[in-house]
Amino acid sequence: MDNKKRWGERRYYSLDYELKNTFGEKVYKITLNGGMTCPNRDGRCGTGGCIFCSAKGSGDFAGSAALPIEAQLARGKKDLAQKRPIRSYIAYFQAFTNTYAPVDYLENIFSRAVRDPDVKVLSVATRPDCLGEDVLCLLERLNRIKPVWIELGLQTIHPCTAEYIRRGYPLEVFDKAVSDLRAAGIRVIVHVILFLPGETEEMMMETIDYLNRTDIQGIKLQLLHILRGTDLALDYEKSHFYVPDMETYIRVLGRCVARLRPDISIHRLTGDGPKDLLIAPLWTGAKRTVLNRFQQYLKENDIWQGKEYYG
C-alpha cells in the first residue's frame, strides 16, 4: 500500500493523526458541562429533545455543571493523568446545546477554558439553529486566540428520518451554519448516526456524499444507541426496529470510509453509550474490540479513506 493510502499506521485520516501533526504530540479531550439546555427541550422548537437523546443531553461523560470550568478541567486532567503523562488537552463542551445561552455567559465560560495554558483547542457541540451573529462574532474572536471547533449534530440529510428523530431544523439551516462558520475561519465537525430506523445503506451513503460536497473538516460516525429513558427506547420496545450486528456495522462503516473525502478527519468510528443505560446494541460496549476488528476489516478488503471518492 503506497503512502497516499495511509495516515501513519491507519488507513484513514484519524483525529489522532491530525492532532499529532498539528501540535507535535497526542492531545486528549476533557468533556465539560456548561450548564446549558436545548431549544428542542425548552419549547422553542420542541419539548422532548431528539428521540435518542439521554436525560443528560448526550453529555453522559461530561463534567458536572455544578463545578466551575476551571474545576472541571482540573478534575479531567487528574483523571487522565492516572493513565499516562499528558500535557495537552481539548476543552470539549458536550452536553446539550452549547451556544444556547446569552453571549456574555458563553464568553465567560469559553474564555475560562481558553485561558488554561494546557488547552490547545476549544471544541463546542451545538445545533446549527443556535449560531446567531453575536455568537459567531464571539467564536471568531476566540478562534484568533486558540483554534475553535464547532460540532454540529446533523445525523442525516433525509427529511423523513430527521422528522422521526425530531431533529427540529431543515437541512438548509445546517448549510447556512456551515457557510457562516467557515466564513469566520472556524473548523466544522459533523455528527452522523448510521442505521437510523428506516434508513437503507444507500441513504446512509447519500449523507456521506452530501458532506463530501460540503466545506467540513471533520466527521463523527457512530451507530444509533438505544438508551433507557429515551423515547427511542419506547419505540424499540414496541417495534423492535432493525439493529445491526457488529460485522454488518463494520461493513457499512467501511463503505462510508471508502467513500469519504480524504481530507476530512475522522473523529469517531463508533461510540460507547453508558453501560447502565444501554439497551442495544450491547456489542458496542466493547469499543476496543470493535475498533480492532474494523482495522482488520479495512486491511482484509484493501479499503482506505477516499478509495471510492470521485469528487
C-alpha positions as CSV (number, residue, x, y, z in Angstrom):
1,M,0.0,0.0,0.0
2,D,1.5,3.3,-1.0
3,N,1.8,6.4,1.3
4,K,-1.3,8.0,-0.3
5,K,-3.4,5.4,1.3
6,R,-2.0,5.6,4.8
7,W,-2.1,8.1,7.6
8,G,0.6,7.0,10.0
9,E,-0.5,3.4,10.8
10,R,-4.1,4.0,9.8
11,R,-5.9,3.6,6.5
12,Y,-8.0,6.7,7.3
13,Y,-7.3,10.3,8.4
14,S,-7.8,10.0,12.1
15,L,-8.2,12.8,14.6
16,D,-5.2,11.5,16.5
17,Y,-3.0,11.7,13.3
18,E,-4.3,15.3,12.7
19,L,-3.5,16.4,16.2
20,K,-0.1,14.9,16.3
21,N,0.8,16.7,13.1
22,T,-0.7,20.0,14.3
23,F,0.7,20.1,17.8
24,G,3.5,17.6,17.7
25,E,2.1,15.4,20.4
26,K,-1.0,13.5,21.5
27,V,-3.9,15.7,22.7
28,Y,-6.6,14.4,25.0
29,K,-10.2,15.5,25.3
30,I,-11.8,16.7,28.5
31,T,-15.6,16.8,28.4
32,L,-17.1,19.8,30.0
33,N,-20.6,20.8,31.0
34,G,-21.6,24.5,30.5
35,G,-25.0,24.1,32.2
36,M,-27.0,24.6,29.0
37,T,-30.3,23.3,27.9
38,C,-31.6,22.8,24.3
39,P,-34.3,24.6,22.2
40,N,-35.6,21.1,21.4
41,R,-36.4,20.7,25.1
42,D,-37.4,24.1,26.4
43,G,-40.2,24.6,23.9
44,R,-38.6,26.9,21.4
45,C,-38.7,24.2,18.7
46,G,-39.7,21.2,20.8
47,T,-40.1,19.7,24.3
48,G,-38.9,16.1,24.1
49,G,-35.5,16.6,22.6
50,C,-34.1,14.4,19.9
51,I,-35.6,10.9,20.1
52,F,-32.3,9.3,21.0
53,C,-31.0,11.9,23.4
54,S,-30.4,10.9,27.0
55,A,-31.6,12.9,30.1
56,K,-28.1,14.4,30.3
57,G,-28.3,15.8,26.7
58,S,-25.9,13.2,25.3
59,G,-23.3,14.5,27.8
60,D,-23.3,11.4,30.0
61,F,-19.5,11.5,30.3
62,A,-19.2,15.3,30.7
63,G,-18.2,17.1,33.9
64,S,-20.6,18.4,36.5
65,A,-22.3,21.7,35.7
66,A,-22.2,22.5,39.4
67,L,-18.4,22.9,39.1
68,P,-16.7,26.0,37.6
69,I,-15.0,25.4,34.3
70,E,-11.6,25.5,35.9
71,A,-12.5,22.8,38.4
72,Q,-14.0,20.6,35.6
73,L,-10.7,21.0,33.7
74,A,-8.7,20.2,36.8
75,R,-10.7,17.1,37.5
76,G,-10.5,15.9,33.9
77,K,-6.7,16.4,34.0
78,K,-6.4,14.4,37.2
79,D,-8.5,11.5,35.9
80,L,-6.4,11.3,32.6
81,A,-3.1,11.6,34.5
82,Q,-3.8,8.4,36.3
83,K,-3.4,6.6,33.0
84,R,-0.5,8.4,31.3
85,P,1.5,11.6,31.4
86,I,-0.4,14.3,29.4
87,R,0.4,17.9,28.6
88,S,-2.2,19.0,26.0
89,Y,-6.0,19.0,26.0
90,I,-9.1,19.8,24.0
91,A,-11.7,21.6,26.1
92,Y,-14.9,19.9,24.8
93,F,-18.3,21.4,25.8
94,Q,-20.5,18.4,25.1
95,A,-23.8,18.3,27.0
96,F,-26.9,19.7,25.4
97,T,-26.6,22.8,23.1
98,N,-23.5,24.8,24.0
99,T,-24.3,28.0,22.2
100,Y,-27.9,28.2,23.5
101,A,-27.3,31.0,26.1
102,P,-26.7,34.7,26.3
103,V,-23.5,35.6,24.6
104,D,-22.0,37.2,27.7
105,Y,-22.4,33.9,29.5
106,L,-20.9,32.0,26.6
107,E,-17.9,34.4,26.5
108,N,-17.3,33.8,30.2
109,I,-17.3,30.0,30.2
110,F,-15.4,29.6,26.9
111,S,-12.8,32.2,27.8
112,R,-12.1,30.3,31.1
113,A,-11.4,27.2,29.1
114,V,-9.2,29.0,26.5
115,R,-7.2,30.7,29.2
116,D,-5.9,27.4,30.5
117,P,-2.4,27.1,29.1
118,D,-2.7,23.3,28.7
119,V,-5.8,23.7,26.5
120,K,-4.9,23.6,22.8
121,V,-8.4,23.6,21.2
122,L,-11.9,24.8,22.2
123,S,-14.5,22.4,20.8
124,V,-18.2,23.2,21.2
125,A,-21.1,20.9,20.4
126,T,-24.2,22.7,19.3
127,R,-27.1,23.0,16.9
128,P,-26.9,24.8,13.6
129,D,-30.0,26.9,14.6
130,C,-28.2,28.3,17.6
131,L,-25.5,30.3,15.9
132,G,-26.7,33.9,15.8
133,E,-24.5,36.7,14.6
134,D,-23.4,37.6,18.1
135,V,-22.3,34.0,18.8
136,L,-20.5,33.8,15.5
137,C,-18.6,37.0,16.4
138,L,-17.6,35.6,19.8
139,L,-16.4,32.3,18.2
140,E,-14.4,34.2,15.6
141,R,-12.7,36.3,18.3
142,L,-11.8,33.2,20.4
143,N,-10.6,31.5,17.3
144,R,-7.9,34.2,17.0
145,I,-6.6,33.1,20.4
146,K,-6.8,29.3,20.1
147,P,-8.4,27.0,17.5
148,V,-12.2,26.7,17.8
149,W,-14.1,23.7,16.5
150,I,-17.8,23.6,16.2
151,E,-19.5,20.2,16.2
152,L,-22.9,20.1,14.6
153,G,-25.4,17.2,15.1
154,L,-26.7,16.6,11.5
155,Q,-27.2,12.8,11.9
156,T,-28.8,12.5,8.4
157,I,-29.7,14.6,5.3
158,H,-33.0,12.8,4.8
159,P,-36.1,14.8,5.9
160,C,-38.2,11.7,6.7
161,T,-35.6,10.5,9.2
162,A,-34.9,14.0,10.5
163,E,-38.6,14.2,11.3
164,Y,-38.6,10.8,13.0
165,I,-35.7,11.7,15.3
166,R,-37.2,15.1,16.0
167,R,-34.1,17.0,14.9
168,G,-36.1,20.2,14.7
169,Y,-34.4,22.0,11.8
170,P,-34.3,21.6,8.0
171,L,-31.1,20.9,6.0
172,E,-30.9,24.5,4.8
173,V,-30.3,25.6,8.3
174,F,-27.3,23.3,8.5
175,D,-26.0,24.5,5.2
176,K,-26.1,28.2,6.3
177,A,-24.4,27.4,9.6
178,V,-21.5,25.7,7.9
179,S,-21.2,28.6,5.5
180,D,-21.2,31.1,8.3
181,L,-18.7,29.2,10.4
182,R,-16.3,28.7,7.5
183,A,-16.6,32.4,6.7
184,A,-15.4,33.1,10.3
185,G,-12.5,30.7,9.8
186,I,-13.9,28.1,12.2
187,R,-13.5,24.3,11.6
188,V,-16.7,22.3,11.4
189,I,-17.1,18.7,12.6
190,V,-20.4,16.9,11.7
191,H,-22.1,14.1,13.7
192,V,-23.7,11.3,11.6
193,I,-25.6,8.4,13.0
194,L,-25.7,5.2,11.0
195,F,-28.6,2.8,10.9
196,L,-31.3,5.2,12.0
197,P,-34.7,3.4,11.8
198,G,-36.0,3.3,8.2
199,E,-32.7,4.2,6.5
200,T,-31.2,2.0,3.9
201,E,-27.5,1.6,3.2
202,E,-27.9,3.8,0.2
203,M,-29.5,6.6,2.2
204,M,-26.5,6.5,4.6
205,M,-24.1,6.8,1.6
206,E,-26.1,9.7,0.3
207,T,-25.5,11.5,3.6
208,I,-21.7,10.9,3.2
209,D,-21.8,12.1,-0.4
210,Y,-23.6,15.3,0.6
211,L,-21.0,16.0,3.3
212,N,-18.2,15.4,0.7
213,R,-19.6,18.4,-1.2
214,T,-19.8,20.5,2.0
215,D,-16.9,22.6,3.5
216,I,-16.5,20.5,6.6
217,Q,-13.2,19.5,8.2
218,G,-14.2,16.6,10.5
219,I,-16.8,13.9,11.0
220,K,-18.0,11.7,13.8
221,L,-19.6,8.4,12.7
222,Q,-21.4,6.2,15.1
223,L,-24.2,3.6,15.4
224,L,-27.5,4.5,16.9
225,H,-27.6,3.7,20.7
226,I,-30.9,2.8,22.3
227,L,-30.7,4.1,25.9
228,R,-33.1,3.6,28.7
229,G,-35.3,6.6,29.5
230,T,-35.4,7.8,25.9
231,D,-38.4,7.9,23.5
232,L,-36.3,5.8,21.2
233,A,-36.3,3.0,23.8
234,L,-40.1,3.2,24.0
235,D,-40.3,2.9,20.2
236,Y,-37.8,0.0,20.2
237,E,-39.9,-1.9,22.8
238,K,-42.9,-1.6,20.5
239,S,-41.5,-2.2,17.1
240,H,-38.0,-3.8,17.6
241,F,-36.7,-1.9,14.6
242,Y,-33.5,-3.3,13.0
243,V,-30.3,-3.0,14.9
244,P,-27.2,-4.4,13.1
245,D,-24.7,-6.8,14.5
246,M,-21.0,-5.9,14.7
247,E,-20.0,-7.3,11.3
248,T,-22.8,-5.6,9.5
249,Y,-21.9,-2.3,11.1
250,I,-18.2,-2.7,10.3
251,R,-19.0,-3.5,6.6
252,V,-21.2,-0.4,6.2
253,L,-18.7,1.7,8.2
254,G,-16.1,0.5,5.7
255,R,-18.3,1.7,2.8
256,C,-18.6,5.1,4.5
257,V,-14.8,5.5,5.0
258,A,-14.0,4.4,1.4
259,R,-16.5,6.9,0.1
260,L,-15.4,9.8,2.4
261,R,-13.3,12.7,1.1
262,P,-9.8,12.0,2.2
263,D,-9.1,15.4,3.7
264,I,-12.0,15.1,6.2
265,S,-10.5,13.9,9.6
266,I,-12.4,11.1,11.3
267,H,-13.1,12.0,14.9
268,R,-15.1,8.9,15.8
269,L,-15.9,5.5,14.2
270,T,-18.1,4.0,16.9
271,G,-19.4,5.0,20.3
272,D,-19.9,3.5,23.7
273,G,-23.0,4.6,25.5
274,P,-23.3,4.4,29.3
275,K,-23.4,0.7,30.1
276,D,-26.1,1.2,32.8
277,L,-28.4,2.8,30.2
278,L,-27.6,0.9,27.0
279,I,-30.3,-1.4,25.8
280,A,-29.0,-2.2,22.3
281,P,-26.7,-2.9,20.6
282,L,-24.8,-4.3,23.5
283,W,-21.7,-5.3,21.5
284,T,-20.8,-1.6,21.2
285,G,-19.7,-1.7,24.9
286,A,-16.5,-3.5,23.7
287,K,-15.3,-0.4,21.9
288,R,-11.7,-1.6,21.6
289,T,-12.8,-4.9,20.1
290,V,-14.9,-3.1,17.5
291,L,-12.1,-0.7,16.5
292,N,-9.6,-3.6,16.2
293,R,-12.0,-5.6,14.1
294,F,-12.6,-2.5,11.9
295,Q,-8.8,-2.1,11.3
296,Q,-8.6,-5.7,10.4
297,Y,-11.6,-5.4,8.0
298,L,-10.0,-2.5,6.2
299,K,-6.8,-4.4,5.7
300,E,-8.6,-7.6,4.6
301,N,-10.6,-5.7,2.0
302,D,-7.8,-3.3,1.0
303,I,-10.0,-0.3,1.9
304,W,-8.7,3.2,2.7
305,Q,-10.4,6.6,3.1
306,G,-11.3,8.0,-0.2
307,K,-10.8,4.9,-2.2
308,E,-14.2,5.3,-3.7
309,Y,-14.4,9.1,-3.5
310,Y,-14.7,10.6,-7.0
311,G,-15.2,14.3,-6.2
